[in-house]
Every structure is written in C-alpha cells, then in structure tokens.
C-alpha cells in the first residue's frame, strides 16, 4: 500500500459527519457561494497538522494528487506538508516548491488554504526578490490568486516591511469581493501591529474614504474608540 493511500485512510478514520456538515456550511459550499461544491470529511486542523507532520517527506507527485482531490482536507494537508517542506529545504528545493505552488493555484481554492500557505511559500520565496508576480496576481480573475497576492505580504510585514503590502493593497482597493476586502484590511491591521500604527495610518489617510467598509473596519480594529469613530465618520 502506498503512503498516499495510507495517508488518506488515516484522514478518513479521523473524519466526522457532524464536523463535515459544519465545515461545509462555514466554508460556504452552497450553490453560488465561493466554496461551491467543496467536499469535507470532518477532520480538524490540529488533526490535519498531525497527519502532515507524519507524512512530511511525501513527494511532490503525491502532494499534487492530494491537491487534485475534491476533498478539502486532502488539499489542506497537501499544503501543510508543502509549507513544512519549504521551511526545511535549501534554496534550490524552495524554488521548486514555489514554482509548484504557483502552478497549482486553481486547487488552492478556499480562504483557509490560501491563508495557511501563501505567506510561508510565496512571501518566503520573494522576501529577497522582486514582487512583480504579486502585482500580476492582483489582476487575476481567480479570487484565490488575488488573495494569495495580499496574504503573501504577511511575510514582509512579519519582517518589519510594509511597502509591498501597501503596493498590493492599493491595487486591490477596487476589488468587488468581500474576501479580498477582509484580507486587505487584515494585512493593513498587521502592518499597524508590527510596523507601527503611524505607518498604517500613512496608507489609511490617503485611501480610507474610498476603501470598502469591510477593509476599513478590519484595518482599524486595534485603534482607540475615538480614532475608529473618526475614520468611520470620515473625520480624519
């Protein structure tokens, strides 16, 4: 029996129909929703991480098979393994994983899948390189590629850099999707948390009046009540 088959069997053994039903609702899998058609078996994230750790050395060809699965937890475990491998690899292998990741974005197709991987792999690889690819991703018709573009900058923010986040956030201000609004606001909030509130306000004072309301609310979440009021009322 192959290790991939064993991995899937172990995941299935941890499944719960009750949790699967709750996940299907939470990740909006209904007709016309952003996760339409996604399938769950009801395995928790800590359990997924445990499986991913056990199968750390799974080859890319098997990770690809997991990513192509219709089951959400299979794709999630594939990405957790990929992140774990990236963090333990040399530069040559990291480049291979980065290219592999970008060639499979159609299967990184829900917000949790993006959020658990983009900062580590895309942001991690680009930390000392040009970020042109991120600007291209902001123009994608694929919502998940657009979310990857802004979530990748988490790595930059974590290292005290914010210009890349501001660049991508500005390009996404006119985006129509709520999941992008939330992601942009989140990364702006993280900029304030890690780089300084005054830095975050450099961006907000320039753009807040035309930002989607959701983005603004996320961005100012850590501000004082008085300052929140001023931004929400357009008084800054």
N, C-alpha and C positions, 0 to 999 in steps of 0.2 A: 504493500500500500504506500502510495507517495505521501510525502509530508504535506502537500497541499490538501489532499483528501483527508488526512488526519486532522489538519487544522480546521477544516470545515466541519468535520464531525464533532470536534471539541466545542466549536462555537454553537452548533446546533444543540448539543447537550446542555448548554447553559441558557438556551432560549426560554422565553416565557410568552405565551399567547397574550396574556394580560398586558405585559410591558410592550409587546409588539403593537398592540392596538393603541396604547397611549402614545407611542412614538410616531405611529402613522398620523395621528391627529396633530401632535406637536410640530412635526416637520411638514405639515400642510401637503398631504399626498392626494387630496381630493381633486376632482375634475376641475381644471382651470387654475389650480393652485401651483405655486412654484415647485413643489416636490411631487407633482402629479405622477402617479404610477410607481413611486418608490415602494420597495417591499422591506419589511422588518421582521426579524425573528425574535426580538426582545432580549438582547444581550446588553448589559450596562457598559458604560465607558470604562470603568475600572476593570471589568472582566475582559473587555477587548484589549486593554493595555497589558493585562497579564498574558493573554494569548500571544500578542505581538512580541512581547519580551521572549517568550519561549521559542518563537519561530524567527528570531532576529535575522538569521542568515538565509532566509528564503531568497532564492534567486529572482532576478527581475522578470524572467519569463513567467514565474508563478505569481509574482506580485501583479503583473499585467492581467493574468487570468482572474485574480481577485477583483481588480478594478473593473473588469468587464462583467462582473456578476450583477444581476438585478437586485441582489440583497444588500441593503445599506451597510450592515455591519461588516460584510466582506470587504467593501470598499474602504470603510473606516479603518479596519485592521491593516489593510494593504498600505494605507497612508501613514499609519503609526509606525509600521515596520520601516517604511521608506525614510521617515524622519529619523528614526533610531539609527538606521544605516548611515544616513548622511552625516550625522553628528559624530560617528566613529570612523569616518572614511578619510582617505587622503584626498588631495585636490583633484587628482585625475578621476577618482570614483565620484567625488562630489559633482564634478561637471557632468558625468554620465547620468547621475540621478536627477540633476537639474534639467537636463535635456529630456530625459524620460518623463519627468513631471509635466513639462510644458507640452509635450506631445500627447498627453492623456487628460487634458483639462476637461474634455467633454464628459469624463467619468468622475470628475471631482465636482459633483453636481448637487450639492446642498451646502448651506452656510457652515455647518459644523465641519464638513470635510475640508472646506477652504480654510477655516479658522485654525484647524489643528495642524496645518501643513505649510501654508503659504509663507508665513513669516520665517519659519525654520529653513525651508529649502530655497524658495525664490529669494527672499530677503537675505538669507545667509550667504547664498552664492553671489549676490550682487553687491554685497556690502563694500567691496573694494573695486567695483566696476561701474561702468556707465549704466544708467537705468532706462535707457531708451525703450527696452522691451516693455517696461511698465506703462509707459505712455501709450504704446501701441495697444496694450491690453485694455486700457480705459476706453478705447474706441470700438471694442468688440461688441457684437450683437449678443454674445453669450454673457448673461448676467454674472455667471460664476467667474469668468475671466476678468470681468470688471472688478468683482470683489477681491479676487486674487491680487489685482494691481494695488489696491489700497492696503490690504492686510499684509502684503509683503513688506511694507514700510515699517511694520511693527519692530522688525529687527534693527532698523536705523534708529527709531525712537529709543529703543532699549539701550542703544549705544550713545545716546545724547545728541542725536542728529535729527533735524526736523525739516530741512529744506525739501527732501524727497517727498515727505508726507504732504507738505504744503503744495508741491507741484502736482501731485496726483489728485489731492483733494479738490484743488481748483478746477481740474479737468472734469471732475465728476459732479460738480455742483448742480449742473442742469440735468443730471440723471433722473429718470422717472420712477425708478424702483425703490420701494421703501427699504429693502435690504441693503441697498447701496447707501441710502441716507443714513441708516443706522451705523454702517461700517465707517463712513466718513466721520460722523460725529464721534464715534468711539475712538478712532485714531487721533482726532484733534484733542479729545479729553486726555488720552495717554500722553500726548505731547505736553500738555499743561502739567500733568502729574510728574513727568520725568525730566522735562526740559525747563519748566517754569511757567507759571500762569501768565506772566507778562509776554512770554514767547507765543503762547497760544493766542493771546489777545491781538498780537500783531496781525494774525490771519483773520480773526473774527471781526475786528473793527473795519477791516477792508471789505469783508464779504457777508457779514451776518444778516444784513437786510434782504439779501436775495437768496440766502440759504434755505433749503427745505426746513420746515419747522422741526421735523424729527431730528435732522442733523444738528440743528442748533440746541435742542433740548439735551441731546446726548453730550454735546460738546461742553455745555455749561453746568453739567451735573454736579461738579465739585465746587462750583463758585458759591459765594455767600448768597443768602436770600436776596439781599439788596441788589447785588450785581446781576443775579438771574433776572430779577424784575426789570432792571434797566435794559438788558438785552432783549427780553421778550416784548417789551413795550417800545423798542426802537429808540431808547433814550441815551444810548452810549455815544 
